[in-house]
């Protein structure tokens, strides 16, 4: 007896967007776009840290250590953007 084939990460993400978010939940295009952007960040992070392209990413890659690293990365990026915005605001106000 052969082992059943698990769906690919790509097919699960596609189903999430096309069926769950759009059909079942009827979420707004802005919400869907926000989730899409989050997945793009995740896939870029995977490419940088795991050396895997988006097409090679697998559900098994979503290990707790990887997810924690991704969340830490997002927090550092957000702090960087927040500092840049604050600095730009100060320059604008003091010019």
C-alpha positions as CSV (number, residue, x, y, z in Angstrom):
1,X,0.0,0.0,0.0
2,X,1.4,3.4,-1.0
3,X,1.5,6.4,1.3
4,X,-1.1,9.1,0.3
5,X,0.4,12.1,-1.3
6,X,0.2,15.3,0.8
7,X,-0.9,18.5,-0.9
8,X,2.0,20.9,-1.8
9,X,2.5,24.1,0.1
10,X,1.7,26.0,-3.0
11,X,-1.6,24.3,-3.5
12,X,-2.5,24.8,0.1
13,X,-1.7,28.5,-0.1
14,X,-3.7,28.8,-3.4
15,X,-6.7,27.1,-1.7
16,X,-6.4,29.4,1.3
17,X,-6.6,32.5,-0.9
18,X,-9.1,31.4,-3.5
19,X,-11.4,29.3,-1.4
20,X,-11.1,30.1,2.2
21,X,-10.4,33.9,2.2
22,X,-12.4,34.8,-0.9
23,X,-15.3,32.3,-1.1
24,X,-15.9,31.1,2.5
25,X,-14.9,34.3,4.4
26,X,-15.7,36.9,1.7
27,X,-12.8,39.0,2.9
28,X,-12.1,42.4,1.3
29,X,-9.5,42.7,-1.4
30,X,-7.4,44.8,1.0
31,X,-7.3,42.0,3.6
32,X,-6.5,39.5,0.9
33,X,-3.7,41.7,-0.3
34,X,-2.3,42.1,3.2
35,X,-2.2,38.4,3.7
36,X,-0.6,38.0,0.2
37,X,2.1,40.4,1.2
38,X,2.7,38.5,4.5
39,X,3.2,35.3,2.5
40,X,5.6,37.0,0.1
41,X,7.7,38.1,3.1
42,X,7.7,34.6,4.4
43,X,8.8,33.2,1.1
44,X,11.5,35.8,0.7
45,X,12.8,35.0,4.2
46,X,12.7,31.3,3.3
47,X,14.8,31.9,0.2
48,X,17.3,34.0,2.2
49,X,17.6,31.6,5.2
50,X,16.9,28.2,3.7
51,X,18.1,28.8,0.2
52,X,14.7,27.6,-1.1
53,X,12.8,29.3,-3.9
54,X,9.1,29.8,-3.5
55,X,8.4,26.9,-5.7
56,X,10.6,24.6,-3.6
57,X,9.2,25.6,-0.3
58,X,7.4,22.8,1.5
59,X,4.9,22.5,4.3
60,X,7.5,20.6,6.3
61,X,9.7,23.7,6.2
62,X,7.3,25.4,8.6
63,X,9.1,24.3,11.7
64,X,8.8,26.2,15.0
65,X,12.4,27.4,14.8
66,X,11.9,28.7,11.3
67,X,8.7,30.5,12.2
68,X,10.3,32.0,15.3
69,X,13.2,33.2,13.2
70,X,10.8,34.7,10.7
71,X,8.8,36.6,13.4
72,X,12.1,37.9,14.9
73,X,13.1,39.1,11.4
74,X,9.7,40.9,11.0
75,X,10.1,42.6,14.3
76,X,13.6,43.8,13.4
77,X,12.4,45.1,10.0
78,X,9.5,46.9,11.6
79,X,11.8,48.6,14.1
80,X,14.1,49.6,11.3
81,X,11.2,51.1,9.3
82,X,9.8,52.8,12.4
83,X,13.2,54.4,13.2
84,X,13.6,55.6,9.6
85,X,10.1,57.1,9.6
86,X,10.8,58.9,12.9
87,X,14.1,60.2,11.6
88,X,12.5,61.5,8.4
89,X,9.8,63.2,10.4
90,X,12.3,64.9,12.6
91,X,14.3,66.2,9.6
92,X,11.1,67.5,8.0
93,X,10.0,69.3,11.2
94,X,13.4,70.8,11.9
95,X,14.1,72.0,8.3
